[in-house]
Amino acid sequence: PYYVDLNQNLFLQASLHSSDPNLVLFVDTCVASPDPYDFTTLTYELIRSGCVRDPTYSSYYSPYSGVKRFAFNAFSFVNRYPSVYLQCELVVCRYYDYSSRCYQGCVSRFKRNAGS
């Protein structure tokens, strides 16, 4: 566990451990939950499909393509839950493969009308 006060910035880093320098890492989704085993019932989205959902979320520069750094303000799920758990999904792509998910950024998925 990592202990922080409310509204304190929480800094995170995700690292890709590979000897291949032609890989890049992309933070696709990060969701918080008060339950470490349930990330669907009561959740808070920090980032979804590359789109930032939390106004305190910010990404930071990294000199390495296989490292992503980001931060957000610590928060709580009301007073009934003493802990917040984070689940993040990251994508690994080939460097300079501009058609890959890593280079698409925020992807809004719209529902299509299945009318006539």
C-alpha positions as CSV (number, residue, x, y, z in Angstrom):
1,P,0.0,0.0,0.0
2,Y,0.9,3.6,-0.6
3,Y,-0.4,6.1,1.9
4,V,-1.2,9.7,0.9
5,D,-3.4,12.5,2.3
6,L,-6.5,13.7,0.4
7,N,-5.8,16.0,-2.4
8,Q,-2.1,15.2,-2.3
9,N,-0.6,14.5,-5.8
10,L,0.0,10.8,-6.4
11,F,2.8,10.2,-8.9
12,L,3.0,6.9,-10.8
13,Q,5.3,5.4,-13.4
14,A,4.7,2.4,-15.6
15,S,7.8,0.7,-17.2
16,L,8.1,-1.7,-20.1
17,H,10.8,-4.2,-19.4
18,S,12.1,-5.3,-22.8
19,S,15.4,-5.2,-24.6
20,D,13.6,-4.0,-27.8
21,P,14.1,-0.2,-28.0
22,N,11.5,0.0,-30.8
23,L,8.6,-0.3,-28.4
24,V,6.4,2.4,-27.0
25,L,4.0,2.4,-24.1
26,F,0.6,4.0,-24.0
27,V,-1.7,4.6,-21.0
28,D,-5.2,3.6,-22.3
29,T,-7.4,3.3,-19.2
30,C,-7.0,3.8,-15.4
31,V,-10.0,3.2,-13.1
32,A,-10.1,3.5,-9.4
33,S,-12.3,1.4,-7.1
34,P,-12.8,1.0,-3.3
35,D,-12.8,-2.8,-3.9
36,P,-9.7,-4.5,-5.2
37,Y,-11.7,-7.3,-6.8
38,D,-14.5,-5.2,-8.4
39,F,-13.7,-2.5,-11.0
40,T,-17.2,-2.3,-12.5
41,T,-19.7,-1.5,-9.7
42,L,-18.4,1.6,-7.9
43,T,-15.6,3.1,-9.9
44,Y,-14.0,6.4,-10.8
45,E,-12.4,6.9,-14.2
46,L,-9.1,8.8,-14.4
47,I,-8.6,8.0,-18.0
48,R,-10.7,5.9,-20.5
49,S,-9.7,5.0,-24.0
50,G,-6.9,7.5,-23.9
51,C,-9.3,10.3,-22.9
52,V,-8.6,12.0,-19.6
53,R,-11.7,12.0,-17.3
54,D,-10.2,13.5,-14.2
55,P,-9.3,17.2,-14.2
56,T,-6.3,16.5,-11.8
57,Y,-4.8,13.9,-14.1
58,S,-1.6,14.9,-15.8
59,S,1.1,13.1,-17.8
60,Y,4.7,13.9,-17.4
61,Y,7.7,13.8,-19.8
62,S,9.8,10.6,-19.8
63,P,13.0,10.4,-21.9
64,Y,12.2,6.7,-22.6
65,S,9.5,5.4,-24.9
66,G,8.9,2.4,-22.6
67,V,8.2,4.5,-19.6
68,K,5.0,6.5,-18.9
69,R,4.7,8.9,-15.9
70,F,1.5,10.4,-14.7
71,A,-0.2,11.8,-11.6
72,F,-3.5,12.7,-10.1
73,N,-4.9,14.1,-6.8
74,A,-5.6,11.5,-4.1
75,F,-9.3,11.1,-3.3
76,S,-11.6,8.8,-1.4
77,F,-14.9,7.1,-2.1
78,V,-16.9,8.8,0.6
79,N,-15.9,8.0,4.2
80,R,-17.1,4.4,4.2
81,Y,-14.0,3.2,2.2
82,P,-10.6,3.6,3.7
83,S,-8.7,2.5,0.6
84,V,-8.7,3.3,-3.1
85,Y,-7.4,0.7,-5.6
86,L,-6.2,1.5,-9.1
87,Q,-6.3,-0.7,-12.2
88,C,-4.6,0.5,-15.4
89,E,-4.5,-0.9,-18.9
90,L,-1.5,0.0,-21.0
91,V,-0.8,-0.8,-24.6
92,V,2.6,-1.7,-26.2
93,C,3.2,-0.7,-29.8
94,R,5.9,-0.5,-32.3
95,Y,7.8,2.8,-32.3
96,Y,6.7,5.0,-35.3
97,D,3.8,2.7,-36.2
98,Y,1.4,5.6,-36.5
99,S,-1.6,3.3,-37.3
100,S,-1.2,1.6,-33.9
101,R,-3.4,2.3,-30.8
102,C,-0.5,4.2,-29.2
103,Y,-0.6,7.0,-31.7
104,Q,-4.4,7.4,-31.8
105,G,-4.6,9.2,-28.5
106,C,-8.1,9.8,-27.1
107,V,-10.6,7.6,-28.9
108,S,-14.3,8.5,-28.3
109,R,-16.5,5.5,-29.2
110,F,-19.8,6.7,-30.4
111,K,-22.8,4.4,-30.8
112,R,-24.2,4.2,-34.3
113,N,-27.8,4.4,-35.1
114,A,-29.0,1.0,-36.4
115,G,-32.1,2.5,-38.0
116,S,-33.3,1.7,-41.5
